[in-house]
Amino acid sequence: MAAGLKTIIALSFLKPAPGPGDSFLLVILSAALFHNYLTLLVVATYVLAPVPNWICGRCANPDDFMESAGNAVIDFGRFCTGFLVVMGIALPVLLAHTELIQLPAMVMSIVGGLLIYGTIISFSRFFREEQDF
């Protein structure tokens, strides 16, 4: 089984650029190859991580004409997003520490999480609208 795993991982690097599909592939492979589907819990953090930032960004300044709104709501959204990102990385470590999943499944899940978070960050930086005022 180790030779098959090495072949799958080597073939995944033949693609020119990693993207969100690769991260989900790594998480699904970490669940399927080791017959333990607890690593799929990390996918919930992929989905939920940007939500607090988006909601708090919308609620922070409902009036476009007033610039005096505080940053407490935005900071709370960033805190919740940071918590979910750290949980997405720490959850596989916790599951491996309690021996509910194997160590290679943990590594594949963490690498998949870092790929998806890196993709989200680079996408948001690349398509950010600049304000001129």
C-alpha positions as CSV (number, residue, x, y, z in Angstrom):
1,M,0.0,0.0,0.0
2,A,2.9,2.4,0.6
3,A,4.1,2.1,-3.0
4,G,0.6,3.0,-4.2
5,L,0.4,6.0,-1.9
6,K,3.8,7.2,-3.1
7,T,2.7,6.8,-6.7
8,I,-0.5,8.8,-6.1
9,I,1.4,11.6,-4.4
10,A,4.1,11.7,-7.1
11,L,1.4,11.9,-9.8
12,S,-0.3,14.8,-8.0
13,F,2.8,16.9,-8.4
14,L,2.8,16.6,-12.2
15,K,0.1,19.2,-12.4
16,P,1.6,22.7,-13.1
17,A,-0.1,24.7,-10.3
18,P,-1.8,23.5,-7.1
19,G,-5.3,24.7,-6.6
20,P,-8.4,24.2,-4.5
21,G,-9.2,20.9,-6.3
22,D,-5.8,19.5,-5.1
23,S,-6.5,20.4,-1.5
24,F,-9.9,18.6,-1.6
25,L,-8.2,15.7,-3.3
26,L,-5.6,15.4,-0.6
27,V,-8.3,15.5,2.1
28,I,-10.4,12.9,0.4
29,L,-7.4,10.7,-0.2
30,S,-6.4,11.0,3.4
31,A,-9.8,9.7,4.3
32,A,-10.2,7.1,1.6
33,L,-6.7,5.6,1.6
34,F,-6.6,5.0,5.4
35,H,-10.3,4.0,5.7
36,N,-11.0,6.6,8.3
37,Y,-13.3,9.5,7.4
38,L,-12.7,11.7,10.4
39,T,-10.3,13.9,8.3
40,L,-13.3,15.0,6.3
41,L,-14.3,17.2,9.2
42,V,-11.6,19.6,8.0
43,V,-13.7,20.4,5.0
44,A,-16.3,22.1,7.3
45,T,-13.6,24.6,8.3
46,Y,-12.9,25.3,4.6
47,V,-16.5,26.2,4.1
48,L,-17.0,28.1,7.4
49,A,-13.7,30.0,7.5
50,P,-14.5,32.9,5.2
51,V,-18.1,33.3,6.5
52,P,-17.5,35.4,9.7
53,N,-15.2,37.7,7.8
54,W,-17.8,38.2,5.1
55,I,-20.7,38.7,7.6
56,C,-18.8,41.1,9.8
57,G,-17.5,43.0,6.8
58,R,-21.1,43.6,5.7
59,C,-22.3,44.6,9.1
60,A,-19.4,46.9,9.9
61,N,-20.5,49.8,7.7
62,P,-24.1,49.6,6.6
63,D,-24.1,53.3,5.6
64,D,-21.7,54.2,2.7
65,F,-21.9,57.9,3.5
66,M,-20.6,57.5,7.1
67,E,-17.0,56.6,7.8
68,S,-17.2,56.8,11.6
69,A,-18.1,53.1,12.2
70,G,-15.7,51.3,14.6
71,N,-13.5,48.4,13.6
72,A,-14.7,46.1,16.5
73,V,-17.0,44.1,14.2
74,I,-14.3,43.7,11.6
75,D,-11.8,42.6,14.2
76,F,-14.3,40.1,15.6
77,G,-14.8,38.6,12.1
78,R,-11.1,38.3,11.6
79,F,-10.8,36.7,15.0
80,C,-13.4,34.1,14.2
81,T,-11.9,33.4,10.8
82,G,-8.5,33.0,12.4
83,F,-9.9,30.6,14.9
84,L,-11.5,28.5,12.2
85,V,-8.2,28.5,10.2
86,V,-6.2,27.3,13.2
87,M,-8.9,24.7,14.0
88,G,-8.6,23.4,10.4
89,I,-4.9,22.8,11.0
90,A,-5.1,21.7,14.7
91,L,-8.0,19.2,14.2
92,P,-5.9,16.7,12.3
93,V,-3.1,17.0,14.8
94,L,-5.5,16.3,17.6
95,L,-7.0,13.4,15.8
96,A,-3.6,11.9,15.2
97,H,-2.5,12.6,18.8
98,T,-5.5,10.6,20.1
99,E,-4.7,7.9,17.4
100,L,-8.0,8.2,15.7
101,I,-6.3,8.8,12.4
102,Q,-2.8,7.8,11.2
103,L,0.1,10.2,10.8
104,P,0.2,10.2,7.0
105,A,-3.5,11.0,6.9
106,M,-2.8,13.9,9.3
107,V,0.0,15.2,7.0
108,M,-2.1,14.9,3.9
109,S,-5.0,16.7,5.6
110,I,-2.8,19.6,6.8
111,V,-1.2,20.1,3.4
112,G,-4.6,20.1,1.8
113,G,-5.7,22.7,4.3
114,L,-2.7,24.9,3.7
115,L,-3.3,24.7,0.0
116,I,-6.9,25.8,0.2
117,Y,-6.1,28.6,2.6
118,G,-3.2,29.8,0.4
119,T,-5.5,29.7,-2.6
120,I,-8.2,31.8,-0.8
121,I,-5.6,34.3,0.4
122,S,-4.0,34.7,-3.0
123,F,-7.4,34.9,-4.7
124,S,-8.5,37.7,-2.4
125,R,-5.2,39.6,-2.8
126,F,-5.2,39.3,-6.5
127,F,-8.8,40.4,-7.0
128,R,-9.0,43.1,-4.3
129,E,-10.5,46.4,-5.4
130,E,-8.4,49.4,-4.5
131,Q,-10.2,52.5,-3.1
132,D,-9.0,55.8,-4.4
133,F,-10.5,58.1,-1.8
